[in-house]
Amino acid sequence: MEWPIVTLTTDWGDSDFFAGMVKGRLMREIPNVRIVDITHKIAPQDLSKTIFIVKHGCLNFPPGTIHIIDVDSHQDAEQEFIVVEYNQQYYICTNNGLPYLLFGDKATQAVMIDIPSDSSFHNFVALDLFCKVAAAIANESPLSSIGPELDQFVPRVIYSPNIKESLIEAHIIYIDTYGNCYLNITYQQFEKTRNNRKFTATVRYEYKINKIVYNYHEQGTITSANSYGLPILLTVSATGLLELVICKSNTADLIGLREGEKVIIQFE
């Protein structure tokens, strides 16, 4: 690759030296590399948030992009370090449930990493191993030279919407920097179930919404506002998922919402 792209998605934080070490190694081993920080602020070992961020932050990169995902990266008898080729991109990660939820059975190829690490301590796998794998891929080495074919991904279960004829039980699965709350239901799923019917979305039993708005500045029709007198809006995020917002305010903080909370959408 003439100008290879490598992205980094990690739980390292931004106050330590980890990102600098890995970027230096990548620049030394991959000429003309372009490094993109997706995020380093995932909570330690938070795979649910990692899945959400990778799904919506990495999949649109051009063919040949190499993604290093270093979250919950420890190797044991049940989870290996792997490389997954999907949609002409490469994902270097751990077989800890993340590949199962991201790719399912749609991966083009997946292999276990079977090349020696540069350290016998295995305390910083992104530096000691993932950088070497990224360099091999950037040099157009076939995945078969990195390791044997992987039979299956380690399964993992996260919140899925409970969709019935007259209601949807959804959950908040992600809260962004602005406090906007993303639900685990897409606009397409919602509209298919809605089928032109009126609806009421209930949040915390006291906040009710019966209109979808198409930008943050519209005022939805609600039966009760929060204690600050600001209406909660139901809209569609750039991810395609339904989203709860309060215009120019932090929805999660004002109402006290947290990931995993249930939102009920009832249809007439």
C-alpha positions in Angstrom: 0.0 0.0 0.0 1.5 3.4 -1.0 -0.2 5.4 1.7 -1.6 2.9 4.3 -4.1 4.0 6.8 -4.0 2.6 10.4 -6.7 3.5 12.9 -6.5 3.1 16.7 -9.5 2.3 18.9 -8.4 1.8 22.5 -9.1 2.2 26.2 -5.7 3.8 26.9 -6.9 7.2 27.8 -5.1 10.4 26.7 -2.9 11.1 29.7 -0.3 8.3 29.3 2.4 7.4 26.8 0.7 4.4 25.2 -0.6 6.1 22.1 2.8 7.7 21.5 4.6 4.4 21.8 2.3 2.7 19.3 2.3 5.5 16.8 6.1 5.7 16.9 6.4 2.0 16.2 3.9 2.2 13.3 5.7 5.1 11.8 9.0 3.3 12.0 7.7 0.1 10.5 5.2 1.3 7.9 6.5 4.0 5.5 4.1 6.8 4.7 1.6 5.5 7.2 -1.4 7.7 8.1 -2.6 7.1 11.6 -6.2 8.0 12.6 -7.3 8.1 16.3 -10.8 6.9 16.5 -10.8 7.2 20.3 -8.7 6.3 23.3 -11.4 7.1 25.8 -13.3 3.9 26.0 -13.7 2.8 29.6 -11.3 -0.1 30.4 -12.6 -3.4 29.1 -15.9 -1.9 27.9 -16.7 -4.1 24.9 -20.2 -2.8 24.4 -19.1 0.7 23.8 -16.2 -0.6 21.7 -18.6 -2.4 19.4 -20.7 0.6 19.0 -17.8 2.9 18.2 -16.1 0.5 15.8 -19.3 -0.2 14.0 -20.1 3.4 13.4 -16.6 4.9 13.4 -14.5 2.4 11.4 -16.6 0.6 8.8 -16.6 3.6 6.3 -12.9 3.8 5.7 -11.5 3.0 2.3 -10.4 -0.5 1.2 -7.1 -1.6 2.6 -7.5 0.3 5.9 -6.0 -1.5 8.9 -7.8 -1.1 12.2 -6.1 -1.8 15.6 -8.6 -2.4 18.3 -7.0 -2.7 21.7 -9.7 -3.1 24.3 -9.8 -6.1 26.7 -6.8 -7.5 24.8 -5.6 -10.4 26.8 -5.0 -13.9 25.4 -6.1 -17.1 27.1 -7.4 -20.5 26.2 -10.8 -19.1 25.2 -9.9 -16.0 23.2 -7.1 -15.5 20.7 -5.6 -12.5 19.0 -6.9 -12.5 15.5 -7.1 -10.6 12.2 -10.5 -10.3 10.4 -10.9 -9.2 6.8 -14.3 -7.5 6.3 -15.5 -5.2 3.5 -11.9 -5.1 2.1 -10.6 -3.8 5.5 -8.5 -5.5 8.2 -9.3 -5.6 11.9 -6.6 -6.6 14.4 -8.3 -7.4 17.7 -9.1 -10.1 20.2 -11.6 -12.9 19.7 -13.5 -11.7 22.8 -17.0 -11.3 21.4 -16.4 -8.1 19.6 -15.8 -9.8 16.1 -18.9 -12.0 16.6 -21.1 -9.0 17.1 -19.5 -6.8 14.5 -19.1 -9.3 11.6 -21.1 -12.4 12.4 -20.7 -14.8 9.5 -20.0 -12.0 6.9 -16.2 -11.8 7.3 -14.3 -12.6 4.2 -11.5 -14.2 6.1 -10.3 -14.6 9.8 -7.1 -15.9 11.0 -5.4 -16.5 14.4 -2.2 -14.5 14.9 0.6 -17.0 15.1 3.7 -14.8 14.8 6.1 -14.2 17.7 5.7 -11.2 19.9 8.6 -8.8 20.4 8.3 -9.3 24.2 8.0 -12.3 26.4 5.9 -10.4 29.0 2.8 -9.8 26.8 1.8 -6.7 28.8 1.3 -4.4 25.8 0.0 -6.5 22.9 -0.8 -3.5 20.7 2.9 -2.5 20.7 4.6 -5.9 20.8 2.3 -7.8 18.4 -0.5 -5.7 16.7 2.0 -3.3 15.2 3.9 -6.2 13.6 0.7 -7.6 12.2 -0.3 -4.2 10.8 3.1 -3.8 9.1 2.8 -7.3 7.5 -0.7 -6.4 6.1 0.6 -3.0 4.9 3.4 -4.9 3.1 0.6 -7.0 1.4 1.5 -10.2 3.1 -1.4 -12.7 2.8 -3.3 -13.4 6.0 -2.4 -17.0 5.7 1.2 -16.0 6.5 0.0 -14.5 9.8 -1.7 -17.6 11.1 -4.2 -20.4 10.6 -7.8 -20.0 9.6 -10.2 -19.2 12.5 -13.1 -21.6 12.8 -15.5 -19.4 14.7 -15.8 -16.2 16.7 -16.4 -16.3 20.5 -20.1 -15.5 20.9 -21.4 -12.6 22.9 -24.8 -11.2 23.8 -25.7 -7.6 24.1 -29.0 -5.8 24.4 -31.3 -6.4 21.5 -34.7 -4.7 21.0 -37.8 -6.7 21.9 -40.0 -6.0 18.9 -43.7 -6.9 19.1 -46.7 -6.0 17.0 -47.9 -3.3 19.4 -44.7 -2.2 21.2 -40.9 -2.1 21.1 -38.8 -2.5 24.2 -35.6 -0.7 23.5 -32.5 0.1 25.6 -30.1 3.0 25.7 -26.8 1.4 24.4 -24.6 4.5 24.0 -24.3 8.0 25.4 -22.1 10.5 23.5 -20.1 13.5 24.7 -23.2 15.7 24.4 -25.3 13.4 26.6 -27.4 12.3 23.6 -28.8 8.8 24.2 -28.7 6.2 21.4 -31.3 3.4 21.4 -30.7 -0.1 20.1 -33.4 0.3 17.4 -32.9 1.6 13.9 -35.3 4.1 12.3 -36.0 1.5 9.6 -37.0 -1.1 12.3 -39.1 1.5 14.0 -41.0 2.6 10.9 -41.6 -1.0 9.8 -43.2 -1.9 13.1 -45.0 1.5 13.4 -46.7 1.0 10.0 -48.1 4.6 10.0 -49.6 4.2 13.5 -49.4 6.8 16.3 -47.0 6.0 19.1 -45.9 7.0 22.6 -42.3 6.5 23.7 -42.0 6.4 27.5 -38.7 7.3 29.3 -38.5 6.7 33.0 -42.3 6.4 33.2 -42.7 10.2 33.4 -41.4 11.5 30.1 -43.6 10.7 27.1 -42.9 11.5 23.4 -45.2 10.9 20.5 -43.4 12.5 17.6 -40.1 12.0 15.8 -38.3 15.2 14.9 -35.8 15.6 12.1 -33.4 18.1 13.7 -32.4 19.0 17.2 -34.2 22.4 17.1 -37.7 21.1 16.5 -39.9 20.8 19.5 -41.5 17.4 19.9 -44.9 16.9 21.3 -44.7 15.5 24.8 -47.0 15.1 27.8 -44.4 16.1 30.4 -41.1 17.9 30.3 -38.2 17.3 32.6 -37.7 19.3 35.8 -35.8 22.0 33.8 -38.8 22.5 31.5 -36.9 21.3 28.5 -38.7 18.8 26.1 -37.1 15.5 25.4 -36.9 14.9 21.6 -36.9 11.6 19.8 -34.8 11.8 16.6 -32.6 9.8 14.3 -28.9 9.9 14.7 -26.2 9.8 12.0 -25.8 6.1 12.8 -29.4 5.4 11.8 -30.4 4.6 15.4 -33.2 6.4 17.3 -31.8 8.9 19.7 -33.1 10.9 22.7 -31.9 14.5 22.9 -32.6 17.8 24.7 -31.6 20.6 22.4 -28.4 22.4 23.7 -28.5 20.4 26.9 -27.0 17.2 28.2 -29.9 14.7 28.2 -28.2 12.0 30.2 -27.1 14.3 33.0 -30.3 16.3 33.3 -32.5 13.3 33.5 -30.0 10.9 35.1 -30.1 8.4 32.2 -27.6 5.6 32.0 -26.7 3.0 29.4 -28.8 -0.1 29.7 -32.0 1.8 30.7 -35.2 0.7 29.0 -37.4 2.9 26.7 -40.9 1.6 25.8 -42.5 2.5 22.5 -46.2 1.7 22.4 -48.2 1.8 19.2 -51.9 2.4 18.9 
